[in-house]
Each structure stands twice: as C-alpha cells, then as structure tokens.
C-alpha cells in the first residue's frame, strides 16, 4: 500500500516496534507527510531494555549454532 499523502500522529507510543517507520515509508514523498501534532525526536532513539538485550543475545547464540 502506497499513499500520495498521509496525516500521522507520532505522539503516542507504538504497540508494535517500528510501526512509525512503516507508516512514514508508505508515503510517496516527504512533501506528502503531515504530522498532526509535534513529537519528540528522542522516541526514535533505541532503548536497550532487558528484553532487547536478551533478544540480541539469543540471536547471537542461534547464529553460532548454524551449520
């Protein structure tokens, strides 16, 4: 699905990781994106939570198990 224009509200937390990226990437041009309310850029900075650290460790272990 590709849109020529979209109005997005990135002020609320995502229920799924990277959902904001997918929404913005579906608009054809940057000129077609309108943000409904201002948002803090810090929300795009990766946070090393315990879950993300565990997932990264699991990925490393599983990658080393490949034949």
N, C-alpha and C positions, 0 to 999 in steps of 0.2 A: 504494500500500500504506500503510495507516494502522494503527497499533498502539495499544492502550489502555495497555500497559506495555512497557518495554524496559530491559534492563541493558546499559550501554555501558562500554567500556574506551577512554578517550580518551588513555591514557598513551603509546600507540605512535604513531609517525609515520604520516601518511597516504600512501598510494601514489597518491592522486588528490586534487587540490585541492578543498577544501570538502566532503569526504566526511563529516566530523563534523557539519557543519551539517545536511546532508541526513538523517543518522541521527536527530539530535535533533528535527528538524522533522517527522518522520513519527509522533511520539508525540502522542496527542490532547491531553494536558495535562502541565504541568510536574510535577505530582504523580506522573505515570506514568513518570518518568525516574529511573533509579537508576544512579549511576556506580559501577562495580566497584572502581576504585582512584582515589585523588586524582590530579589532574593540574594542571599549571602553566598559569595563565591566559595567560602570555606566548606560548603556542603559537598563540593566535588573533590575535596582532598581525601585520599584514602585513610581510613582509620584502622589501625592494627588492633582489632579486637581479639579476644581469646579464640573466637570461632574462626576468624580469618587466619590466624596463626596456625591453628590445628589443621585447617584445610590445606594450607601451604605445606605443612609437614607431611600430611597424608599423601599429597600429590608427589612430593619428592620420594617418599618411600615406595609408592606404587610404580613410579617411573623407573626406579632402580631394579624393580622386580621383573621388568620386561625381558623377554628372551632376546 
